């Protein structure tokens, strides 16, 4: 009997140990953001209206139609004149870049922003266990991650991931990599470095599907410090709740809609196909379908199922006219929407699809106007805007949505871990946003181009 009692006692202890181990492992698998730092280039790299017009004028291969098309694209882009470009543009060498131009552009970002993050957070290079660098359109040997390790003298056992070719949604892919590493390693810190090198990627030809990227992308970047250390969770800004990645690369239509290629004259550029909106919509819908059950309350999901069932009983009659709006109210599970600033049409399209209001879209629209499309780092400028506006309160949830070549749609949900009150890249201008009227300096200077008859239109001298 005593032996049996001892056996039961040991079994009970083992049961308790198993439960404790499960919760302890889960506790150490959490992913927290401790700090992040967006990059603000120096003022001598600002692309004001006058200079942007000069850059377009000196593009020698443009004909009348292409010149007018490019100016119209700039006018309707939603981008202001406070955005930044690479130094090669100010040296008037954008059509003849060197490898050093791209590397120097990245070094300037690395040395400025990573150091500011260390100073702000109190962490040092020796505290970093994992480094993830994503710069899609520049690959060097040694890698860009190796340049960071060499400059900051990171430890020899740092785990390194260097991503290229992942497009505008690469920063969420980087976060996903970190969160997966966190599931198998306890008490570690990770540094995510996200940017894009514009210097070597100016398109010098006249293909309309490729010259558009010249006026959409701007210089920027962000560095994010993450951890799974439970001892640091009280310092955390955000806690990752879930992250969903959707990749439609198996579809030829999706794969080729957004691709780096050469035109018929051998000029390298970034092709944006006419089927891009369709591919983006398909990826977006599939991504939302997967993330919705993870972030929405059960009552909203049940209501959606009932409505869907009733529509089928009624013969699934289609409503005519207007853009499609999601039948699910995402605002029942999300407090703030952090949307990639791919362009005015992208922001407006997502707003219609999710039934969002002007307040919800304000951060993305203001970020597009102030910083432009900074590729994979765009989301973090949008998040910084919300923080600077003191919108982010403890317990609230932020949905990030990004798109990228491939074609990909990635999204994630963050929970605000404590009240946040600014202190970031927006500090010097946040009081100016949102303005009563969002000025469009390009429209004021080049708006006439939209009404110009191409038969009488002349290139400027």
C-alpha positions in Angstrom: 0.0 0.0 0.0 2.8 2.4 0.9 4.5 1.6 -2.4 1.3 2.3 -4.3 0.9 5.6 -2.5 4.4 6.5 -3.3 3.7 5.6 -7.0 0.6 7.9 -7.0 2.6 10.7 -5.3 5.4 10.4 -7.9 2.8 10.4 -10.7 1.2 13.5 -9.3 4.5 15.3 -9.1 5.3 14.3 -12.7 1.9 15.6 -13.8 2.6 18.9 -12.1 6.0 19.1 -13.6 4.7 18.4 -17.1 2.1 21.2 -16.7 4.7 23.6 -15.3 7.2 22.7 -18.1 4.5 23.4 -20.7 3.6 26.8 -19.4 7.2 27.7 -18.8 8.2 26.8 -22.3 5.2 28.8 -23.7 6.1 31.7 -21.5 9.6 31.8 -23.0 8.3 31.6 -26.5 6.6 35.0 -26.4 7.9 37.6 -28.8 8.2 41.2 -27.5 9.3 44.4 -29.1 11.5 46.3 -26.6 12.3 49.3 -28.9 12.4 50.4 -32.5 14.1 53.2 -34.3 13.0 54.6 -37.7 15.6 56.2 -40.0 15.5 59.9 -40.8 18.1 60.9 -43.5 19.7 64.3 -43.4 17.8 67.3 -44.8 20.1 67.7 -47.7 18.5 64.5 -49.1 15.0 65.9 -49.2 13.2 65.5 -52.6 11.2 68.8 -52.9 9.0 69.5 -55.8 11.5 71.5 -57.8 14.3 68.9 -57.5 11.9 66.0 -58.3 10.9 67.8 -61.5 14.5 68.4 -62.4 15.3 64.6 -62.0 12.4 63.8 -64.3 13.5 66.4 -66.9 17.0 65.0 -67.1 15.8 61.5 -67.8 16.9 61.5 -71.4 15.1 58.4 -72.7 11.6 59.8 -72.0 9.3 60.6 -74.9 6.3 62.9 -74.8 3.9 60.2 -73.6 6.3 58.8 -71.0 7.1 62.2 -69.7 3.5 63.1 -69.2 2.7 59.7 -67.7 5.5 60.0 -65.1 4.4 63.6 -64.1 0.8 62.5 -63.8 1.9 59.6 -61.6 3.9 61.9 -59.3 1.0 64.3 -59.1 -1.5 61.6 -58.0 0.9 59.6 -55.8 -0.1 61.2 -52.4 3.6 61.9 -51.7 4.7 65.3 -50.3 8.0 67.1 -50.7 9.6 66.2 -47.3 10.6 62.7 -48.5 14.2 61.5 -49.0 16.2 60.1 -51.8 19.7 58.5 -52.1 22.7 60.8 -52.5 23.4 59.5 -56.0 20.3 61.5 -57.2 21.8 64.7 -55.9 25.0 64.0 -57.7 23.0 63.5 -60.9 24.4 60.0 -61.4 21.2 57.9 -60.9 21.6 56.4 -64.3 25.2 55.2 -63.7 25.4 53.7 -60.2 28.3 51.8 -58.7 28.3 49.1 -56.2 29.8 51.5 -53.7 26.8 53.8 -54.1 24.4 51.1 -52.8 26.7 50.0 -50.0 27.4 53.6 -48.8 23.7 54.3 -48.8 23.1 51.2 -46.5 26.1 52.1 -44.3 24.8 55.5 -43.7 21.5 54.0 -42.5 23.2 51.3 -40.4 25.6 53.6 -38.6 22.9 56.2 -37.8 19.9 54.1 -36.8 21.4 51.1 -35.1 23.5 53.3 -32.9 20.5 55.4 -32.0 18.6 52.2 -31.0 21.4 51.1 -28.8 21.6 54.5 -27.1 17.8 54.7 -26.7 17.4 51.1 -25.3 20.5 50.8 -23.2 21.5 47.6 -25.0 24.9 47.0 -26.4 26.0 45.0 -29.5 27.2 42.2 -27.2 23.5 41.7 -26.0 22.4 40.6 -29.5 21.9 36.9 -30.0 20.1 37.0 -33.4 20.5 39.4 -36.3 18.1 39.5 -39.3 18.7 41.9 -42.1 16.4 42.4 -45.0 17.3 44.6 -48.0 15.6 43.3 -51.1 17.5 44.8 -54.0 21.1 44.9 -52.9 23.3 41.8 -52.3 26.9 42.2 -51.5 29.9 39.9 -50.5 30.4 39.9 -47.6 26.7 40.3 -46.9 25.2 43.4 -45.4 24.6 41.6 -42.2 28.4 40.9 -42.1 29.0 44.6 -42.5 26.9 45.3 -39.4 28.6 42.6 -37.4 32.0 44.0 -38.4 31.2 47.6 -37.6 29.5 46.9 -34.2 31.7 43.9 -33.3 28.8 41.5 -32.5 29.6 38.2 -30.8 31.0 35.4 -32.9 28.1 33.1 -32.0 25.4 35.5 -33.2 22.7 33.8 -35.3 22.5 35.6 -38.7 19.8 35.7 -41.4 20.4 37.9 -44.5 17.3 38.3 -46.7 17.1 39.6 -50.3 14.4 39.7 -52.9 11.6 39.6 -50.4 10.0 42.9 -51.3 7.9 45.4 -49.3 6.6 42.8 -46.8 10.1 41.6 -45.8 10.1 43.1 -42.3 7.2 40.9 -41.2 9.0 37.9 -42.7 12.0 39.0 -40.5 9.8 39.2 -37.4 8.4 35.7 -38.3 11.9 34.3 -38.4 12.7 35.8 -35.0 9.5 34.5 -33.5 10.3 31.0 -34.7 13.8 31.1 -33.3 12.3 32.2 -30.0 10.3 29.0 -29.9 13.4 26.9 -29.6 15.8 29.2 -27.7 15.2 30.8 -24.3 16.3 34.2 -23.0 17.6 35.8 -26.2 17.5 39.2 -27.9 17.1 39.8 -31.6 17.8 42.7 -33.9 15.8 43.2 -37.1 17.2 45.6 -39.7 14.9 46.5 -42.5 15.5 48.9 -45.4 15.9 49.2 -49.2 18.8 50.4 -51.4 17.6 52.8 -54.0 21.0 53.9 -55.4 21.5 51.0 -57.9 17.9 50.6 -58.9 17.0 53.6 -60.9 15.3 52.7 -64.2 16.7 54.7 -67.2 14.4 53.4 -69.9 10.9 54.4 -71.1 8.7 51.4 -70.4 5.7 52.8 -68.5 5.3 49.7 -66.4 8.9 50.2 -65.1 9.3 54.0 -64.8 6.5 54.1 -62.3 8.7 52.7 -59.5 11.1 55.7 -59.9 8.5 58.0 -58.4 7.0 55.7 -55.8 10.0 54.6 -53.6 11.8 56.8 -51.1 14.8 56.3 -48.7 14.0 55.0 -45.2 14.6 52.1 -42.8 14.0 50.8 -39.4 15.7 48.8 -36.7 13.7 46.7 -34.2 14.9 45.2 -31.0 12.9 42.0 -29.9 13.2 39.6 -27.0 11.6 36.5 -25.4 13.1 37.2 -22.0 10.3 37.1 -19.4 12.4 39.3 -17.1 12.1 42.1 -19.7 8.4 41.9 -20.5 7.6 44.8 -18.3 9.9 47.0 -20.5 8.2 45.8 -23.7 6.3 48.0 -26.0 4.4 45.3 -28.0 3.7 41.6 -27.7 3.2 39.5 -30.8 -0.2 37.7 -30.8 -0.1 36.1 -34.3 1.6 36.4 -37.7 0.2 35.0 -41.0 2.2 34.8 -44.3 0.5 34.2 -47.6 2.6 33.4 -50.7 1.0 33.0 -54.2 4.3 32.4 -56.1 2.9 29.2 -57.5 0.5 31.3 -59.6 2.3 32.5 -62.8 0.0 35.6 -62.9 0.9 36.5 -59.3 4.6 35.7 -59.7 5.1 38.0 -62.7 3.0 41.0 -61.7 5.8 42.6 -59.7 9.2 41.6 -60.9 12.7 43.0 -61.5 13.6 42.5 -65.2 15.1 44.1 -68.3 13.2 46.1 -71.0 13.8 45.4 -74.7 16.8 47.7 -74.6 18.5 46.0 -71.7 17.7 48.5 -69.1 17.1 46.9 -65.7 14.0 48.0 -63.8 11.1 47.0 -61.7 8.0 45.9 -63.7 4.6 46.6 -62.2 2.0 44.7 -64.3 -1.6 45.6 -65.0 -2.7 42.4 -63.1 -1.0 43.6 -59.9 -4.3 44.9 -58.2 -5.9 41.5 -58.9 -3.0 39.5 -57.6 -2.8 41.7 -54.5 -6.5 41.4 -53.8 -6.4 37.6 -54.1 -3.4 37.4 -51.7 -5.1 39.9 -49.3 -8.4 37.9 -49.2 -6.6 34.6 -48.6 -4.5 36.2 -45.8 -7.5 37.7 -44.1 -9.4 34.4 -44.3 -6.6 32.8 -42.3 -5.9 35.5 -39.7 -9.6 36.4 -39.0 -10.3 33.4 -36.8 -7.2 34.2 -34.7 -8.0 37.8 -34.0 -11.8 38.3 -34.1 -14.2 37.5 -31.3 -16.3 34.4 -31.6 -19.6 36.4 -31.8 -18.3 38.2 -35.0 -17.3 34.9 -36.6 -20.7 33.3 -35.8 -22.5 36.3 -37.2 -20.5 36.0 -40.4 -21.3 32.3 -40.7 -25.0 33.0 -40.2 -25.0 35.8 -42.8 -23.1 33.6 -45.3 -25.6 30.8 -44.8 -28.6 33.1 -45.2 -27.1 34.5 -48.5 -26.8 31.0 -49.8 -30.4 30.2 -49.0 -31.4 33.3 -50.9 -29.6 32.2 -54.0 -26.4 34.1 -53.3 -27.6 37.1 -55.3 -24.8 39.6 -56.1 -25.1 43.2 -55.2 -24.4 45.5 -58.1 -22.1 48.5 -58.1 -19.4 49.7 -55.6 -16.3 48.1 -54.3 -16.5 45.0 -52.2 -16.4 45.5 -48.5 -15.5 42.7 -46.0 -18.6 41.1 -44.5 -16.6 40.8 -41.3 -16.1 43.8 -39.0 -12.4 43.7 -38.2 -12.7 46.6 -35.8 -14.4 44.2 -33.3 -11.0 42.6 -32.8 -8.5 45.4 -33.9 -8.1 48.9 -32.4 -5.5 50.3 -34.9 -4.6 49.5 -38.5 -1.0 49.7 -39.7 -1.2 49.6 -43.5 1.8 49.5 -45.9 2.2 52.8 -47.7 2.5 51.3 -51.2 0.6 54.2 -52.6 -2.6 56.2 -52.3 -4.6 53.5 -54.2 -3.3 50.7 -51.9 -4.3 52.6 -48.7 -7.7 53.6 -50.1 -8.4 50.0 -51.4 -7.6 48.4 -48.1 -9.8 51.0 -46.4 -12.8 50.1 -48.6 -12.2 46.4 -48.2 -12.1 46.5 -44.4 -14.7 49.3 -44.0 -12.3 51.6 -42.3 -12.9 55.3 -41.6 -10.7 58.4 -42.1 -9.3 58.1 -38.6 -8.1 54.5 -39.2 -6.4 55.4 -42.5 -4.8 58.7 -41.3 -1.5 57.1 -40.0 -0.8 55.5 -43.4 -1.9 58.5 -45.4 0.2 60.9 -43.4 3.2 58.5 -43.5 2.9 58.3 -47.3 2.8 62.1 -47.5 5.8 62.7 -45.1 8.1 59.7 -45.8 6.7 58.1 -49.0 6.9 54.4 -49.8 10.0 53.2 -47.9 9.4 49.6 -48.9 9.6 47.1 -46.0 10.2 49.7 -43.4 6.9 51.6 -44.2 4.9 49.8 -41.5 7.1 51.0 -38.8 6.8 54.7 -39.8 3.0 54.2 -39.6 3.3 52.6 -36.2 5.6 55.5 -35.1 2.9 58.0 -36.2 0.3 56.3 -34.0 2.7 56.4 -31.1 3.6 60.0 -31.6 -0.1 60.9 -31.6 -0.4 59.0 -28.3 -3.1 56.7 -29.7 -1.5 53.5 -28.4 -2.8 52.4 -25.0 -2.0 49.3 -23.0 -4.1 46.3 -24.1 -5.1 47.7 -27.5 -4.3 45.7 -30.6 -2.6 46.8 -33.8 -3.0 44.9 -37.1 -0.1 45.3 -39.6 -0.8 44.5 -43.3 1.9 44.4 -45.9 2.4 43.3 -49.5 5.4 42.2 -51.5 6.7 40.8 -54.8 6.2 37.1 -55.2 3.3 37.8 -54.7 2.9 38.0 -51.0 0.6 39.4 -48.3 1.8 39.2 -44.7 0.0 40.4 -41.6 0.4 40.3 -37.9 -1.3 41.4 -34.7 0.5 43.2 -31.9 -0.8 43.9 -28.4 0.3 47.2 -26.9 2.1 46.2 -23.7 2.1 49.6 -22.0 0.9 53.1 -22.7 3.1 54.7 -25.4 3.7 58.4 -25.7 6.0 59.2 -28.6 9.7 60.0 -28.7 10.4 58.9 -32.3 11.1 60.0 -35.9 7.9 62.1 -36.0 8.8 64.4 -33.0 9.8 67.5 -35.0 6.6 67.6 -37.2 3.8 65.6 -35.5 1.9 68.7 -34.5 1.6 69.6 -38.2 -0.3 66.4 -38.9 -3.0 65.9 -40.0 -3.3 69.3 -41.7 -6.7 70.7 -42.4 -5.9 70.3 -46.1 -3.3 67.9 -47.3 -1.3 70.0 -49.7 -0.1 68.5 -52.9 2.9 70.5 -54.1 3.3 68.3 -57.2 -0.3 69.0 -58.2 0.2 72.8 -57.7 3.3 72.7 -60.0 2.5 70.0 -62.5 -1.2 69.6 -62.2 -1.7 71.2 -65.6 -0.1 68.1 -67.2 -3.3 66.1 -66.5 -5.2 68.3 -68.9 -2.5 68.9 -71.5 -3.3 67.7 -75.0 -0.4 65.3 -75.9 -0.5 66.6 -79.5 0.5 70.1 -78.4 2.5 69.0 -75.3 6.2 69.9 -75.3 9.1 68.7 -73.2 10.7 71.4 -71.1 14.0 72.9 -72.2 
